[in-house]
Amino acid sequence: MIHRDLYLQKLINKKDNGVVKVITGIRRCGKSYLLFNIYHQYLNSIGISDDHIIELALDDDQNIRYRNPLELGEYIRSLIVDKEKMYYVFIDEIQKVADIPNPYLPDSNEKIGFVDVILGLMKIKNVDLYVTGSNSKMLSSDILTEFRGKGDEVRIHPLSYKEFYDAYGNDKRNAWRDYFTFGGMPFIMSQKTVSDKSAYLTSLFDKIYLDDIMNRNNITKDKGVLDDLLDIISSSVGSLTNPIKIQKTFESEKRTRITDDTIARYLDYFADAFLITKARRYDVKGRKYIASPFKYYFSDIGLRNARLGFRQQEENHIMENIIYNELIIRGVNVDVGIVNTYAKDESGKSNRVQREIDFVANSGSNRVYIQSAFAIPDENKRIQETASLNAMTDSFKKVVVVKDNITPWHDERGILYIGIEDFLLDDNAINL
């Protein structure tokens, strides 16, 4: 069993709290396994019998009829026969429930969907309800309003490096190499060969993600554009970009005309499906966000690598993506930082210089500035990598993460230098 203790504890903390637990995340990241295996076993361990745990996977073809909201509600209620004891109801991939016209109001435009089913089931006093979904739109402001404050999101991610490392086996020597190549989709752990792992990740795009995105957003003819856009974003992980810049790339490299509005919309679709995350830039000293450009990171680095046929293995960009994901998993808010400073040129003239801090990580009133440096072979490189951190005059912690396995140390300005595996394997390594 792959342990997902972070998410299990979140579910335990929210058990019987009177609201629906909405478990979100990219498809195949382990949402169903968390509910149907890990959490199910936990409930059994505290005395909840199987006949009081109702499970329904809506992506199973045997359950297609329950994608009708009326059928779904009726079926769940038929299994609740004990009026005294609590039932734990798990509905997997709830977004597959269709919106249908209200059969009782045939002359109106009213529709019934999964929100109506959830609200109805929540009125049953001895039901604790859990649903999973693979699209962030199911938690849009409109739907949350309809939940009337009774929805509680638990976001699931692909395996963190620590989860991957703990499940890797006794010989850990190749754990980092395999993780930065194939990522942390849980099924990867059961694949033995390089070709099997590669084929699995490629099939996720071909058979699941793109089809889901096209079907959900009623895209009928732009699959080639979506493919190209994914390739462009994959190639530019960790680089500043925006829809206008990507539009120019389409025109120059793909010989394709597409508007920047369409590109922006398609990028939003990728983000809604949890494939990518957009990181905004934050002017630390000016205390304001910069409208554009942005950085995009993949929710799983293995998916990014598979998208490029495992050809562009720039470990510095991959490491940056992994650090970003780790910070998100730890529940902190992450921005790309910029700081404006002044430096003298060769003539002695003072010029304004904009420097980048890879990540500004905020947790409550605490903040940490993090630089992903990959390697610092000499003093000149160290000065270059820490210039943006040294430009900060506040008292928040500053960290440089390198690829090498080093003993953590602090320089004369208090900056912490730490190896990537130490950072990833110890949640308290930087005290966020």
ZATOR-342826 format. One record per residue: residue in one letter; x, y, z of N, C-alpha, C in turn. Coordinates in steps of 0.1 Angstrom, whole numbers, padded with zeros to 4 digits, always signed. Example, Ala and Ser with C-alpha at 12.3 -4.5 7.8 and 13.67 -1.06 7.14 Angstrom:
2
a+0132-0057+0078+0123-0045+0078+0132-0033+0078s+0128-0022+0071+0137-0011+0071+0129+0000+0079
END
This chain:
432
m+0008-0012+0000+0000+0000+0000+0009+0012+0000i+0005+0022-0009+0012+0035-0009+0005+0043+0002h+0012+0048+0012+0006+0056+0023+0004+0070+0018r-0008+0075+0021-0012+0089+0018-0016+0095+0031d-0007+0095+0041-0011+0099+0055-0016+0114+0056l-0010+0122+0048-0014+0137+0048-0029+0138+0045y-0034+0131+0035-0047+0132+0030-0057+0124+0039l-0052+0113+0044-0060+0105+0053-0063+0113+0066q-0053+0120+0071-0055+0128+0083-0065+0139+0081k-0065+0145+0069-0074+0155+0065-0089+0150+0066l-0090+0138+0060-0104+0132+0060-0108+0128+0074i-0099+0123+0082-0102+0120+0096-0107+0132+0104n-0099+0143+0101-0103+0156+0108-0117+0161+0104k-0121+0158+0092-0133+0163+0087-0145+0153+0088k-0142+0141+0093-0152+0131+0095-0164+0136+0103d-0176+0133+0098-0189+0137+0106-0190+0152+0109n-0184+0160+0100-0185+0175+0103-0197+0181+0097g-0206+0174+0091-0219+0179+0086-0218+0186+0073v-0207+0185+0066-0206+0191+0052-0200+0180+0043v-0203+0182+0030-0198+0172+0020-0183+0175+0018k-0175+0164+0018-0161+0165+0015-0159+0163+0000v-0154+0173-0006-0152+0173-0021-0137+0171-0023i-0133+0159-0028-0119+0155-0030-0116+0157-0045t-0107+0166-0047-0104+0170-0061-0089+0167-0064g-0087+0166-0077-0073+0164-0082-0073+0158-0096i-0062+0158-0103-0061+0153-0116-0065+0138-0116r-0071+0134-0127-0074+0120-0128-0062+0111-0127r-0064+0100-0120-0054+0089-0117-0043+0093-0107c-0046+0104-0099-0036+0107-0089-0039+0100-0075g-0050+0092-0075-0052+0084-0063-0064+0088-0054k-0073+0096-0060-0085+0100-0052-0093+0088-0048s-0096+0079-0058-0104+0067-0056-0098+0058-0046y-0085+0056-0047-0077+0047-0038-0077+0053-0024l-0076+0066-0023-0077+0072-0009-0090+0069-0003l-0101+0070-0010-0114+0068-0004-0117+0053-0003f-0117+0046-0014-0122+0032-0014-0112+0022-0007n-0100+0026-0005-0090+0016+0001-0086+0022+0015i-0078+0033+0014-0072+0038+0026-0082+0043+0037y-0091+0051+0032-0101+0056+0042-0111+0046+0046h-0115+0037+0037-0124+0026+0040-0117+0017+0050q-0105+0014+0049-0098+0006+0059-0097+0013+0073y-0095+0026+0072-0095+0033+0085-0109+0032+0092l-0120+0034+0084-0133+0033+0090-0136+0019+0096n-0131+0009+0088-0133-0005+0094-0125-0006+0107s-0113+0001+0108-0105-0001+0120-0111+0006+0132i-0121+0015+0130-0127+0021+0142-0141+0016+0144g-0144+0005+0137-0157-0002+0140-0168+0000+0130i-0165+0007+0119-0176+0009+0109-0176-0003+0100s-0188-0009+0099-0189-0021+0091-0191-0018+0076d-0188-0028+0067-0188-0025+0053-0203-0022+0048d-0213-0027+0055-0226-0024+0051-0231-0010+0054h-0222-0003+0061-0225+0012+0063-0216+0021+0056i-0208+0015+0046-0200+0022+0037-0205+0020+0023i-0210+0030+0017-0216+0030+0003-0206+0036-0007e-0202+0028-0016-0192+0032-0026-0198+0031-0040l-0196+0042-0048-0201+0042-0062-0191+0049-0071a-0186+0042-0081-0176+0048-0090-0184+0051-0103l-0185+0064-0106-0193+0068-0118-0186+0067-0131d-0173+0065-0131-0165+0063-0143-0165+0048-0147d-0172+0040-0139-0173+0025-0142-0185+0024-0152d-0184+0017-0163-0195+0016-0172-0207+0008-0167q-0205+0000-0156-0216-0006-0150-0225+0003-0142n-0220+0015-0140-0228+0025-0132-0232+0037-0140i-0232+0035-0153-0236+0047-0162-0250+0052-0159r-0259+0043-0155-0273+0047-0153-0274+0058-0141y-0264+0057-0132-0264+0066-0121-0258+0080-0124r-0254+0082-0136-0250+0095-0141-0263+0104-0142n-0274+0097-0142-0287+0105-0142-0289+0108-0127p-0290+0121-0124-0291+0125-0110-0303+0119-0102l-0314+0118-0109-0325+0112-0102-0323+0097-0099e-0317+0090-0108-0313+0076-0105-0303+0075-0094l-0293+0084-0094-0283+0084-0084-0289+0086-0070g-0297+0096-0069-0303+0099-0056-0311+0088-0051e-0319+0082-0060-0328+0071-0056-0320+0059-0051y-0309+0056-0059-0301+0044-0056-0294+0045-0042i-0288+0057-0039-0282+0059-0026-0292+0057-0015r-0303+0063-0016-0313+0063-0006-0318+0049-0003s-0318+0040-0014-0323+0027-0012-0314+0018-0004l-0301+0023-0002-0291+0015+0006-0291+0019+0020i-0298+0030+0023-0298+0036+0037-0310+0030+0044v-0308+0018+0050-0319+0011+0056-0319+0012+0072d-0307+0015+0077-0306+0016+0092-0307+0031+0095k-0317+0035+0102-0320+0049+0105-0312+0054+0117e-0305+0046+0124-0298+0050+0136-0283+0052+0134k-0277+0043+0128-0262+0044+0126-0258+0052+0114m-0246+0058+0114-0241+0066+0104-0237+0058+0091y-0241+0063+0080-0236+0058+0067-0225+0067+0061y-0215+0061+0055-0204+0068+0049-0206+0066+0034v-0209+0076+0026-0212+0075+0012-0201+0081+0004f-0195+0073-0005-0184+0077-0014-0189+0077-0028i-0189+0088-0035-0193+0089-0049-0181+0094-0057d-0176+0085-0066-0163+0088-0073-0167+0095-0087e-0159+0105-0090-0161+0113-0103-0175+0118-0104i-0179+0126-0094-0193+0132-0094-0196+0141-0106q-0185+0147-0112-0188+0156-0123-0194+0149-0135k-0193+0135-0135-0199+0128-0146-0215+0127-0146v-0220+0132-0135-0235+0132-0134-0240+0143-0143a-0249+0140-0152-0254+0149-0163-0264+0159-0157d-0265+0170-0163-0276+0180-0160-0287+0176-0169i-0299+0174-0163-0311+0169-0171-0322+0179-0168p-0331+0180-0178-0343+0189-0176-0351+0183-0164n-0357+0192-0156-0365+0188-0145-0378+0182-0150p-0380+0168-0149-0392+0162-0154-0405+0166-0148y-0404+0172-0136-0416+0176-0129-0420+0191-0133l-0411+0197-0140-0415+0211-0145-0411+0212-0160p-0419+0204-0168-0415+0203-0183-0415+0216-0190d-0423+0226-0186-0424+0238-0193-0414+0249-0189s-0405+0245-0179-0395+0254-0175-0382+0251-0181n-0372+0259-0179-0358+0257-0183-0350+0251-0172e-0356+0248-0161-0348+0243-0149-0342+0229-0152k-0329+0228-0147-0322+0215-0149-0318+0210-0135i-0316+0197-0134-0312+0190-0122-0299+0184-0125g-0289+0185-0115-0276+0180-0117-0271+0174-0104f-0257+0173-0103-0251+0166-0091-0253+0175-0079v-0253+0188-0080-0255+0197-0068-0268+0194-0061d-0278+0192-0069-0291+0188-0063-0291+0175-0056v-0284+0165-0061-0283+0153-0054-0275+0154-0041i-0264+0161-0042-0256+0163-0030-0264+0170-0019l-0271+0181-0023-0278+0189-0013-0289+0180-0007g-0295+0171-0015-0306+0163-0010-0300+0152+0000l-0289+0146-0004-0283+0136+0005-0278+0142+0018m-0274+0154+0018-0269+0161+0030-0280+0163+0040k-0292+0163+0036-0303+0164+0045-0306+0152+0053i-0300+0141+0049-0302+0128+0057-0293+0128+0069k-0298+0128+0081-0290+0130+0093-0279+0120+0095n-0281+0108+0091-0271+0098+0093-0263+0094+0081v-0260+0105+0073-0251+0103+0061-0239+0113+0062d-0227+0107+0060-0215+0115+0059-0210+0113+0045l-0210+0124+0037-0209+0123+0023-0195+0128+0018y-0190+0120+0009-0177+0122+0002-0178+0121-0013v-0174+0131-0020-0174+0129-0035-0160+0133-0040t-0157+0127-0052-0144+0131-0058-0147+0137-0072g-0138+0146-0077-0140+0152-0090-0127+0156-0096s-0126+0155-0109-0114+0158-0116-0114+0171-0124n-0123+0180-0119-0124+0193-0126-0126+0204-0116s-0118+0215-0116-0119+0225-0106-0132+0233-0107k-0139+0232-0119-0151+0240-0120-0162+0235-0111m-0161+0223-0106-0171+0218-0097-0171+0225-0084l-0160+0233-0082-0159+0241-0070-0160+0256-0073s-0166+0259-0084-0167+0273-0088-0175+0281-0078s-0175+0294-0079-0182+0302-0069-0197+0299-0069d-0202+0297-0081-0217+0294-0083-0221+0281-0075i-0213+0271-0077-0216+0258-0070-0214+0259-0055l-0203+0266-0051-0201+0267-0037-0213+0275-0030t-0218+0285-0038-0230+0292-0033-0242+0283-0031e-0243+0274-0041-0254+0264-0040-0253+0255-0028f-0240+0252-0025-0238+0243-0013-0241+0250+0000r-0242+0263-0001-0245+0271+0010-0235+0269+0022g-0223+0270+0018-0212+0269+0028-0210+0255+0033k-0216+0245+0027-0215+0231+0032-0206+0222+0024g-0197+0228+0017-0187+0220+0009-0173+0223+0014d-0165+0212+0016-0152+0213+0021-0142+0206+0012e-0133+0213+0005-0124+0207-0004-0112+0201+0002v-0109+0189-0003-0096+0182+0000-0089+0180-0013r-0078+0187-0016-0071+0186-0028-0061+0175-0027i-0061+0166-0037-0052+0155-0037-0042+0157-0049h-0029+0155-0046-0019+0156-0057-0013+0143-0060p-0006+0142-0071+0003+0130-0074+0012+0129-0062l+0019+0117-0061+0028+0114-0050+0038+0125-0048s+0040+0129-0036+0051+0138-0033+0064+0129-0033y+0076+0135-0033+0088+0127-0034+0089+0119-0021k+0084+0124-0010+0085+0116+0002+0076+0103+0001e+0064+0105-0004+0055+0094-0005+0061+0084-0015f+0067+0089-0026+0073+0080-0036+0085+0073-0030y+0093+0080-0023+0105+0075-0017+0102+0064-0007d+0092+0066+0001+0088+0056+0011+0083+0043+0005a+0077+0044-0007+0071+0033-0013+0081+0026-0023y+0092+0032-0025+0101+0029-0036+0108+0015-0034g+0109+0010-0022+0116-0002-0020+0129+0000-0011n+0136-0011-0009+0147-0010+0000+0159-0003-0006d+0162-0004-0019+0173+0003-0025+0169+0016-0030k+0172+0027-0024+0167+0040-0027+0177+0048-0037r+0187+0042-0041+0197+0049-0049+0192+0056-0062n+0182+0050-0068+0177+0055-0080+0163+0062-0078a+0159+0064-0066+0146+0070-0063+0145+0084-0070w+0155+0093-0067+0154+0106-0073+0154+0106-0088r+0163+0098-0094+0164+0097-0109+0150+0093-0115d+0144+0083-0109+0131+0078-0114+0120+0088-0111y+0121+0095-0100+0110+0105-0097+0111+0117-0107f+0123+0122-0109+0123+0134-0118+0121+0130-0132t+0122+0117-0136+0119+0113-0149+0105+0109-0151f+0099+0101-0142+0086+0096-0144+0075+0101-0135g+0079+0110-0125+0070+0116-0117+0063+0107-0106g+0051+0112-0101+0045+0105-0090+0031+0101-0092m+0027+0098-0104+0014+0092-0106+0014+0078-0100p+0005+0075-0090+0007+0063-0082+0009+0050-0090f+0002+0048-0102+0003+0036-0109+0017+0033-0114i+0025+0044-0115+0039+0042-0120+0046+0033-0111m+0043+0033-0098+0050+0024-0088+0049+0009-0092s+0039+0005-0099+0037-0009-0102+0043-0012-0116q+0048-0003-0123+0053-0005-0136+0068-0008-0135k+0073-0019-0141+0087-0023-0139+0097-0018-0149t+0093-0016-0161+0102-0012-0171+0101+0002-0175v+0111+0008-0181+0111+0022-0186+0100+0023-0197s+0099+0013-0206+0089+0014-0217+0075+0014-0211d+0073+0005-0201+0059+0005-0195+0055+0018-0188k+0065+0024-0181+0062+0037-0175+0059+0048-0185s+0067+0048-0195+0066+0058-0206+0052+0056-0213a+0049+0044-0216+0036+0041-0223+0024+0045-0215y+0025+0042-0202+0014+0046-0193+0012+0061-0192l+0022+0068-0190+0021+0083-0190+0016+0089-0203t+0021+0084-0214+0016+0088-0227+0001+0085-0229s-0003+0073-0225-0017+0069-0227-0026+0078-0218l-0022+0083-0207-0030+0092-0199-0034+0104-0207f-0025+0110-0215-0028+0121-0223-0037+0117-0235d-0034+0106-0241-0041+0102-0254-0055+0097-0251k-0057+0090-0240-0070+0083-0237-0078+0089-0226i-0072+0098-0218-0080+0104-0207-0081+0119-0207y-0069+0125-0205-0069+0140-0202-0075+0148-0214l-0069+0146-0226-0074+0154-0237-0089+0151-0240d-0092+0139-0240-0107+0136-0243-0116+0142-0232d-0112+0141-0220-0120+0147-0209-0121+0162-0211i-0110+0169-0214-0110+0183-0216-0119+0187-0228m-0118+0180-0239-0126+0183-0251-0141+0180-0248n-0144+0169-0242-0158+0166-0239-0164+0176-0230r-0157+0179-0219-0163+0188-0209-0165+0202-0214n-0156+0206-0223-0157+0220-0228-0162+0221-0242n-0168+0210-0247-0175+0210-0260-0165+0215-0271i-0153+0210-0271-0143+0213-0282-0144+0201-0292t-0147+0204-0304-0149+0194-0314-0138+0193-0325k-0130+0203-0326-0121+0202-0338-0107+0207-0335d-0104+0211-0323-0090+0217-0320-0081+0208-0313k-0082+0195-0315-0073+0186-0307-0059+0189-0311g-0056+0191-0324-0042+0194-0328-0037+0207-0321v-0045+0217-0319-0041+0229-0312-0038+0226-0298l-0047+0218-0291-0045+0215-0277-0031+0207-0276d-0029+0198-0285-0016+0190-0284-0004+0200-0286d-0005+0209-0295+0006+0218-0297+0008+0227-0285l-0003+0232-0279-0002+0240-0268+0004+0233-0256l+0001+0221-0254+0007+0213-0243+0022+0212-0245d+0026+0209-0258+0040+0208-0261+0047+0221-0258i+0041+0232-0261+0048+0245-0259+0049+0248-0244i+0039+0245-0236+0039+0247-0222+0049+0238-0215s+0050+0226-0220+0059+0216-0215+0074+0220-0217s+0076+0226-0229+0090+0231-0232+0094+0243-0224s+0084+0250-0219+0087+0263-0213+0084+0263-0198v+0084+0251-0191+0082+0250-0177+0093+0259-0170g+0088+0268-0161+0097+0276-0153+0101+0289-0161s+0096+0291-0173+0099+0303-0181+0087+0312-0181l+0090+0325-0181+0079+0335-0182+0072+0335-0195t+0059+0335-0195+0052+0335-0208+0038+0340-0206n+0030+0342-0216+0016+0346-0216+0010+0342-0229p-0004+0343-0230-0010+0339-0242-0005+0347-0255i-0002+0359-0254+0003+0367-0266+0016+0361-0270k+0025+0358-0261+0038+0352-0265+0036+0338-0271i+0027+0331-0265+0024+0317-0271+0018+0318-0285q+0010+0328-0287+0004+0331-0300+0015+0333-0310k+0025+0341-0307+0036+0343-0316+0044+0330-0319t+0045+0322-0309+0051+0309-0311+0044+0300-0321f+0030+0300-0319+0022+0293-0329+0025+0298-0343e+0025+0311-0345+0027+0316-0358+0040+0313-0364s+0051+0314-0356+0064+0312-0361+0069+0298-0362e+0064+0289-0352+0069+0275-0352+0059+0265-0358k+0046+0268-0355+0035+0259-0359+0028+0263-0372r+0031+0275-0376+0025+0281-0388+0009+0280-0387t+0005+0283-0375-0009+0282-0371-0014+0296-0366r-0026+0300-0371-0031+0313-0366-0042+0309-0355i-0040+0315-0343-0049+0312-0332-0049+0325-0323t-0060+0329-0319-0060+0341-0311-0055+0339-0297d-0050+0350-0291-0045+0349-0277-0056+0346-0267d-0069+0350-0270-0080+0347-0262-0083+0332-0262t-0082+0326-0273-0084+0312-0274-0073+0304-0266i-0061+0309-0268-0050+0303-0260-0052+0304-0245a-0056+0316-0241-0059+0318-0226-0070+0309-0222r-0081+0307-0230-0092+0298-0226-0087+0284-0225y-0079+0279-0235-0074+0265-0234-0065+0263-0222l-0057+0273-0219-0048+0272-0207-0057+0270-0195d-0068+0278-0194-0077+0277-0183-0083+0263-0182y-0086+0257-0194-0091+0243-0194-0081+0233-0188f-0068+0235-0192-0058+0226-0186-0057+0228-0171a-0058+0240-0166-0057+0243-0152-0070+0237-0145d-0081+0238-0151-0094+0233-0145-0093+0218-0144a-0085+0211-0153-0084+0197-0152-0072+0193-0143f-0066+0203-0137-0054+0201-0127-0042+0196-0134l-0041+0197-0147-0029+0194-0154-0017+0203-0151i-0021+0216-0151-0011+0227-0149-0015+0236-0139t-0006+0244-0133-0009+0255-0124-0002+0267-0129k-0009+0279-0128-0004+0291-0132+0002+0298-0119a+0015+0302-0119+0021+0309-0108+0022+0324-0112r+0016+0333-0104+0017+0347-0107+0030+0353-0101r+0033+0364-0107+0045+0372-0102+0041+0382-0092y+0049+0383-0081+0046+0393-0070+0058+0402-0068d+0055+0415-0069+0065+0425-0065+0066+0426-0050v+0077+0420-0045+0078+0419-0030+0078+0432-0023k+0087+0441-0028+0088+0454-0022+0076+0463-0025g+0071+0462-0037+0060+0470-0041+0047+0464-0035r+0047+0452-0030+0035+0445-0025+0023+0445-0034k+0026+0441-0046+0015+0440-0056+0018+0429-0066y+0008+0424-0072+0009+0414-0083+0011+0420-0096i+0019+0413-0104+0022+0418-0118+0012+0410-0127a+0005+0418-0136-0005+0412-0144+0000+0401-0153s+0011+0403-0159+0017+0394-0169+0032+0396-0171p+0040+0387-0175+0036+0373-0178+0036+0364-0165f+0034+0351-0168+0032+0341-0157+0042+0330-0159k+0042+0321-0149+0049+0308-0151+0039+0297-0150y+0041+0286-0158+0032+0275-0157+0040+0263-0152y+0034+0255-0143+0041+0243-0138+0031+0231-0140f+0037+0219-0143+0028+0207-0144+0026+0201-0130s+0014+0196-0128+0010+0190-0115+0018+0177-0113d+0023+0171-0124+0032+0159-0123+0043+0161-0133i+0055+0160-0129+0066+0162-0138+0068+0151-0148g+0063+0139-0144+0064+0128-0153+0055+0130-0165l+0043+0136-0163+0034+0139-0174+0041+0149-0183r+0047+0159-0177+0054+0169-0186+0065+0162-0194n+0073+0153-0188+0084+0147-0195+0078+0138-0206a+0067+0131-0203+0061+0122-0213+0056+0130-0225r+0051+0142-0222+0046+0150-0233+0057+0153-0243l+0069+0154-0239+0080+0157-0247+0088+0145-0251g+0082+0133-0249+0089+0121-0253+0102+0119-0245f+0103+0125-0233+0114+0123-0224+0127+0128-0231r+0126+0138-0240+0138+0143-0247+0144+0155-0239q+0136+0164-0235+0141+0176-0228+0142+0174-0213q+0153+0169-0209+0155+0165-0195+0164+0175-0188e+0160+0188-0189+0168+0198-0182+0165+0197-0167e+0174+0192-0160+0171+0189-0146+0169+0201-0137n+0174+0213-0142+0172+0225-0134+0157+0229-0135h+0151+0228-0147+0137+0232-0148+0128+0221-0141i+0132+0209-0142+0124+0198-0136+0125+0200-0121m+0137+0203-0115+0138+0205-0101+0129+0216-0096e+0129+0227-0104+0121+0239-0100+0106+0235-0100n+0102+0227-0110+0088+0223-0110+0084+0214-0098i+0094+0205-0094+0091+0197-0083+0091+0205-0070i+0100+0214-0068+0099+0223-0056+0086+0230-0055y+0081+0236-0066+0069+0243-0067+0057+0233-0062n+0057+0221-0068+0046+0212-0064+0047+0208-0049e+0059+0207-0044+0061+0203-0030+0055+0214-0021l+0058+0226-0024+0053+0237-0016+0037+0238-0016i+0032+0235-0028+0017+0235-0029+0011+0223-0020i+0018+0212-0021+0013+0200-0013+0014+0204+0002r+0024+0211+0006+0025+0215+0020+0015+0225+0024g+0007+0230+0015-0004+0239+0018-0001+0253+0019v+0010+0258+0013+0014+0272+0014+0010+0279+0001n+0009+0292+0001+0006+0300-0010+0020+0303-0017v+0021+0301-0030+0033+0303-0037+0032+0313-0049d+0041+0322-0049+0042+0332-0060+0056+0332-0065v+0058+0337-0077+0071+0340-0083+0074+0354-0079g+0085+0356-0072+0088+0369-0066+0097+0377-0075i+0095+0390-0075+0105+0400-0082+0108+0411-0072v+0120+0415-0073+0125+0426-0064+0133+0436-0073n+0130+0448-0072+0137+0459-0080+0148+0465-0071t+0160+0464-0077+0172+0470-0070+0179+0479-0080y+0190+0486-0074+0198+0494-0083+0212+0489-0082a+0219+0489-0094+0233+0485-0095+0240+0494-0104k+0253+0496-0101+0261+0505-0109+0268+0497-0121d+0268+0503-0133+0274+0497-0144+0289+0501-0144e+0296+0497-0155+0310+0499-0156+0314+0514-0155s+0305+0522-0159+0308+0537-0159+0304+0543-0146g+0299+0535-0137+0295+0541-0124+0281+0546-0123k+0274+0544-0134+0260+0549-0134+0251+0539-0127s+0241+0544-0119+0232+0535-0112+0220+0532-0121n+0217+0519-0123+0206+0515-0131+0197+0506-0123r+0184+0507-0127+0174+0498-0120+0175+0484-0126v+0176+0474-0117+0177+0460-0121+0165+0452-0114q+0158+0445-0122+0147+0436-0117+0153+0422-0115r+0152+0417-0103+0157+0404-0100+0146+0394-0097e+0147+0382-0099+0137+0372-0096+0140+0363-0085i+0130+0361-0076+0131+0351-0065+0122+0340-0070d+0127+0328-0071+0120+0317-0077+0106+0315-0070f+0106+0315-0057+0094+0312-0050+0093+0321-0037v+0082+0328-0036+0078+0334-0023+0067+0326-0017a+0070+0319-0006+0061+0309+0000+0055+0315+0013n+0042+0317+0013+0036+0323+0024+0027+0313+0032s+0028+0312+0045+0019+0304+0053+0015+0312+0065g+0003+0318+0065-0002+0327+0075+0007+0339+0075s+0013+0343+0086+0021+0354+0087+0036+0351+0084n+0039+0338+0082+0053+0334+0079+0055+0334+0064r+0068+0337+0061+0072+0337+0047+0086+0332+0046v+0088+0325+0034+0102+0320+0031+0105+0323+0016y+0116+0329+0014+0121+0331+0000+0130+0319-0004i+0127+0313-0016+0133+0301-0020+0139+0303-0034q+0152+0299-0035+0158+0299-0048+0162+0285-0052s+0158+0281-0064+0162+0268-0069+0174+0270-0078a+0186+0266-0072+0198+0269-0079+0205+0257-0086f+0200+0245-0085+0205+0233-0091+0220+0231-0087a+0229+0239-0091+0243+0237-0087+0250+0250-0085i+0259+0251-0075+0267+0263-0072+0281+0258-0072p+0288+0258-0084+0301+0252-0084+0312+0262-0079d+0309+0275-0078+0320+0284-0074+0313+0296-0067e+0322+0305-0062+0317+0317-0055+0310+0327-0064n+0314+0328-0076+0307+0337-0085+0293+0333-0088k+0291+0319-0089+0277+0314-0091+0269+0316-0079r+0275+0315-0067+0267+0316-0055+0263+0331-0053i+0272+0340-0057+0268+0355-0056+0257+0358-0066q+0257+0352-0078+0247+0354-0088+0234+0348-0083e+0234+0336-0077+0221+0329-0073+0215+0336-0061t+0223+0343-0053+0217+0349-0041+0215+0364-0042a+0218+0370-0053+0216+0384-0055+0202+0389-0051s+0192+0382-0056+0178+0386-0053+0175+0384-0039l+0180+0373-0032+0177+0371-0018+0184+0382-0010n+0196+0385-0013+0203+0395-0005+0197+0409-0007a+0189+0411-0018+0183+0424-0020+0171+0426-0010m+0167+0415-0004+0156+0416+0006+0161+0420+0019t+0155+0430+0025+0159+0436+0038+0151+0432+0050d+0140+0424+0047+0132+0420+0058+0138+0408+0065s+0132+0403+0076+0138+0393+0084+0133+0378+0081f+0126+0377+0070+0121+0363+0066+0132+0354+0062k+0130+0341+0064+0141+0332+0061+0143+0331+0045k+0156+0329+0042+0159+0328+0028+0167+0314+0026v+0163+0307+0015+0168+0293+0013+0172+0292-0002v+0183+0285-0003+0188+0281-0017+0188+0265-0017v+0180+0260-0026+0179+0245-0028+0188+0241-0039v+0197+0232-0037+0206+0227-0048+0204+0212-0050k+0209+0207-0061+0206+0193-0064+0215+0184-0056d+0227+0188-0053+0237+0179-0046+0233+0176-0032n+0237+0164-0027+0235+0160-0014+0245+0166-0005i+0241+0178+0001+0251+0185+0009+0246+0186+0024t+0255+0188+0033+0252+0191+0046+0246+0205+0047p+0234+0207+0052+0228+0220+0052+0237+0230+0060w+0238+0242+0054+0247+0252+0061+0241+0266+0058h+0246+0276+0066+0242+0290+0065+0254+0298+0061d+0252+0308+0052+0263+0317+0049+0263+0329+0059e+0272+0338+0056+0274+0349+0066+0261+0358+0067r+0252+0358+0057+0240+0366+0057+0228+0358+0062g+0230+0346+0066+0220+0338+0072+0212+0329+0062i+0216+0329+0049+0209+0321+0039+0212+0307+0041l+0201+0298+0041+0203+0284+0043+0205+0277+0029y+0215+0269+0028+0217+0261+0016+0214+0246+0020i+0206+0240+0012+0201+0226+0015+0200+0218+0002g+0202+0205+0002+0201+0196-0009+0186+0193-0012i+0183+0191-0024+0169+0189-0029+0162+0177-0021e+0170+0166-0019+0163+0154-0012+0161+0157+0002d+0170+0164+0009+0167+0168+0023+0155+0177+0024f+0154+0187+0014+0142+0196+0014+0129+0188+0012l+0129+0178+0003+0117+0171+0000+0113+0161+0010l+0123+0155+0017+0120+0144+0026+0117+0149+0040d+0120+0161+0043+0117+0166+0057+0108+0178+0056d+0096+0176+0060+0086+0187+0060+0090+0199+0067n+0098+0198+0077+0103+0209+0086+0116+0214+0082a+0121+0210+0070+0135+0214+0067+0137+0229+0066i+0127+0236+0062+0128+0251+0062+0118+0258+0071n+0111+0250+0080+0103+0255+0090+0091+0264+0085l+0085+0259+0074+0074+0267+0068+0061+0262+0076
END
